[in-house]
């Protein structure tokens, strides 16, 4: 919940003031004095109500935990625990006395990120850029790309067969009656699949994989018969084509590796193809590394060479973000989690 801002710091008569025991020159304490907390209270306060549900945690506390998480490359569990042990963390989040218990459960950070959404995380990023003032504004913007690894498992045929169980959710959403869902059997088969590399249990794992493919076929045929009766088959034609190909073998051609985000790569390739041929977008000139033109003067050649050389400095910055600010591997869920982790990794530039 938003906390009314005070123009002065009032010490406590009964507890030892936390700020009086800490080093005022510490970077965290200096940073806490320049962050515009009232802007976050006004922006995020609309997500809270005083009459519904349990009392919310202070917005300054939750925003501070998100920033500290990225600053010290901590997980949600670790940053909550370190907050309890570190008085500078507590002072950064607005505490006036030392707290002897956890500030919140780790899942509160997950709910808070979902609550503020991508727009809220972008506001935190804009705040970090705004703290630098005019030094953050440059006439030329140097761009380089990198890969942010996702914390997901490798795709296998057994996982694809298991994912066809989402048809049960589709049936439940449309009120389609089922003879059997086979959910319990799939759970037991998943346990058998885990020992596929064990020499003594490999045959059992193969039988489990074969049974999973059979179950996938049973669900696909049943829904293929029943969904047209409920006028819902037209909404999932592409899904059924993918599910039907899940019964693939290891050496089949045109294999399916994922049941989602299948159109991402063509979209990116089309975007690259259309943008690479343009030298100007919305009155912004784009300069690509390449050989100098014959008509360029010596000054123009030297200027382009310096601009492209400056672009090479981005790679160490990206490596710094990956090694120190949790961009090496993304543990947040979904496409929004990819954007959130990227912006929060860049926010500690404050």
Buried (B, 14 or more C-beta within 10 A) or exposed (E): BBBEEEEEEEEEEEEEBBBEEBEEEEEBBEBBEEBEBBBBBEBBBEBBEEEEEEEBBBBBBBBBBBBBBBBBBBEBEEBBBBBBEBBBBBBBBBBBBBBEEEBBEBEBBBBBBBBBEBEBBBBBBEBBBEBEEEEEEEEEEBEEEEEBEBEEEEBBBBBBBBBBBEBBEBBEEBEBEBEEBBEEBBEEBBEBBEBBEEEEBEEBBEEBBEBBBEBBBBBBEBBEEBBEEEEBBEEBEEBBEBBBBBBBEEEEEEEBEEBEEEEEEEEEEEEEEEEEEEEEEEEEEEEEEEEEEEEEEEEEEEEBEEEBEEBEEBEEBBEEBBEBBBBBEBEBBEEBBBBBBBBBBBBBBB
